[in-house]
Amino acid sequence: MTVRAALLALCLVWPGLVTDLAALAFEQRPGNQVPLNAILRDDHGQTLRLGDLLTGQPVIVAPGYFHCPTLCGVVRASLMDALSHASVPPDRYALVVLSIDPAETPADARDVAGRDAARIGLAVPPPSWHYVSAAPNELRLIESAVGFSARYDPQLRQYLHPTGLVVLTPRGMISSYLLGADYAPGDLDLALTRARQGSIEKAALPILLLCFHYDASTGHYSLAIVKLVALACALTALTVGGMIVLSLMRERRT
């Protein structure tokens, strides 16, 4: 399965048609401070603060959920592969895999942590990896700080949310974003190095890749979302074309 096959160049610019989906994109906030007092629960059921996970090293925050039926597993697989080939060892960064589903349990977190470690040949996750969940009000604090939006769809029985990583400085400020679901080891190395230095980067090129209507078994989006994107792009093309024709007609009259 290739993640790149799932990346859609979404031209979601037609007013009203795709506003609801576009609202789920990351609202990047470089330089913002994450709430260090936000209460989390780790994979052993212990309560801790987000600030407790900041131990003088840069932090990768990966929001998603453990039992996601679509894209979250692909995102974590790409992240694990990038981390296993990156030059930065696990003791030089912290990884926080944050569940956005308040119903998920420490057992869910332990299961996913073990499978992620096994994916890259580790018997157990490194001590710097943290798989955590939180109560709804605590989640809202973190999501608001990093510009992450999610919504549960009862018909699909899944969360609609964007995909990407947030890289924090050792003091918990947002250094940069890695958006989408395909992460290169070199990009991860660079992001962690800059975060360690306290550097605040410019917002990344926006990518609206939603963990929604994605079929993890095929690596493609379902026909429903593809039709929506195709319609939005067609309408956009017609609009731009019409504006060009009108402009040419005005020039001829002049």
N, C-alpha and C positions, 0 to 999 in steps of 0.2 A: 504494500500500500504506500502510495506517495502522498505526502501532505500537500505538495505543490499542486497536485491535480485538483485539490479542494479549494485552492485560493481563487476567489472570484474578483475580477476587477469591477466592483460594484459601482455603477453610475447612479447612485441613489440621490438624485437631485430634483426629481419631479415633485413639486409641492403637493402635499396631501396624500399622495399615493404611498410613499414609503417613509413618511415622517415618523411613524410609530417605530419602525425598525431602526432608523437612523438614531433615534433617541437612546438606543441601547449601546451605541459605540462608546469606547473609552473617551472620557473628557479629560485629556491629559493636563496634569497639574505639576509640572516640574518645580521643585523648590518647596512644595507643600510638606508640612510636617504631619506624619501619621500619628494617630492617638496612642501614645505609649501606654496609657492606662487602660486601654480596651482589654476586657477580660476574655480569655480564651480557655479552651479545654483541650488538653493534648491527647495522644493516642492511648494513654494509660488512665484517662479520666481525671487527671490532676488539673487544678485551676491555676492559671498563670496570667501575667500581663504580657501584652505585646512587647513592651519594653524589656521584659526579661529575656527575650530572644535576641536582643541586640547586645552582642558581647565584644564590641570593638571591631567588628568585621562588617563588610557590606552584606546586604540581605536581598535575596530574590524572593519576591512574593508572587505566588502562582494561585490566583483565585479560580475556583471552579467547584466541582463537587465530585465526591468519591464514586458514587454509583451512577454517574452520568452515562446515558445510553448512546451518546453520539460523539462529540468531538473532544471532550476533556481528556479521555484516555490517549488520544492521538497527540494532544498538546504535551501531556506528561511524558509520553514515549519520546517525542522529539527533544524535550528538555533533558531527559535522562541521557540520551545519546550525546547531546551537546556537552553536558557536564562530564561525561566519561571521556571525552576527547579534548576537553578544555585543559589549559595549562595550569589553571588555578585549582589547587587541591581543596578537598572538602573542609579542612580546618582553616581555610582562608576566606570563607564566606558562610552565611547561614541561608538555608532554604526553608521558606514557610509556605507549605501547601495548605491553603485556606479553603475550607468547605463553605460554600454559600448557602448550603441547605441545613437549617437549624435542626432538622430531624435526624441527621446523620450522627452516628455514635462513635465512641472511641474504638470500638471493635471494627467499624468500617475504616477508620483511619489506619489502624494497625494492619489490616488486610491490604490496603492499597500501598502503604509504606513498604511492606514486605515484598509485594509484587514489583514495585518500582525498583527496589534494590536488586532483586533477582534478575530483572531485565538486563542489568549491566554487569551481572556476575558477582554481586555482593551478597554475602550470607545475611547480613543485617544492614539496615540503613545507618549511615554515619551519624554520630551524635549531633552534628550541626544541621541535620534534616529534621524538620518539625511538621507533623501532619496534625492540623488543629481544626476545631470547629468553634462556634460561638453562638450565643443567643441572638435573636433578631436585632435587638437594640444595639448590641455591641458590633454586629456585622454592619449595621447602617453607618456607624461612626467610621469604620475602616473604609467601607466602600465609598463614602462621601469624600474622604480624604484623598483617595487615589483616583477618583473620578470613574468608578466602576458602577454599572447599572445592571440589574438583573430583575427578571419578572417570571413568576411561575405560571405556566399555562396548564390549567386543569384538563383540557382536552388532550393535549399532547403528553401530559404527565411528566413534564420536564421543565427545567429552567431555561429561559431565553437570556443569553448573556454574551458579551464579546469575549474574544480570546486574546491573551497576551500576558506578559510578565511586567511586574513593576520592580525596579531595582532601587534600593534605598542606600543612603550613606550610612556609615556606622552610627550616626546620631538619629537616624530615622527620618531623614528628609528624602523626598523623591528625587533621585538623580536622573533616571531615564526610564523609558518604556521600550520593551521589545514586543511589538504587536504581531498578531497573526498566530500561526501554529507551526512555524518551521524555523528553528533556531540554529544558527551556525556557531560552532565552538569559538571561532575568532571573535564574533560579535559579542558573545557572552563574556569572554576574557576581557575585551575592551570595556564593556559596560561595568564589570566588577572593578577593574583597575581605576576607572574614572570615579566610580562611587567611593572607593577607598580613599581617594584623594579629596573627597568632598565636592567634586565637580557636579554642577547642575547643568544638564544638557538641554538643548532645544527639543521641542516636541517632535516626536517621530512622525514620519509620513503616515497619515491616517489610513487604517485598513479596517473595513467593517466586515470582519469574518465572524459570523455568529455561530454559537454552539446551538444550532436550531435547524431542524430539517436536514441534518447531516447524517448520512448513512456510513457508519464506521466500517461496515463490512465491505463496502465498495470504494470508499474514499471519495465519494461524490455527494453533492447536495441533491435532495429530492426534486422531482419535477415541479412541485409547487413553488419552491423558492426560486428555481431557475426560470420559470415562467414569469414570476414577479419581476426579477431582475431584467429579463429580456424585454418585458413590456416597459419598464421604467427607462431602459436605454433607448428603446425605439421612440418613445414619446420625447425623450430629450433630443434625439437626433432630428426628429421632425421639427421640434421647436427651434433648434439652432439653424436648421436648413431654412425654415420659414423666415427667420430674422435676416439671414443672409440674402434671400431673394428680395425681401422688402427693401433692404438697404441698397441693393443693386438697382432696383426700380426707381428709388428716390434719386440715386446718382444720375440715372439716364434722364430723368425729368429735368434735373438741374442743368 
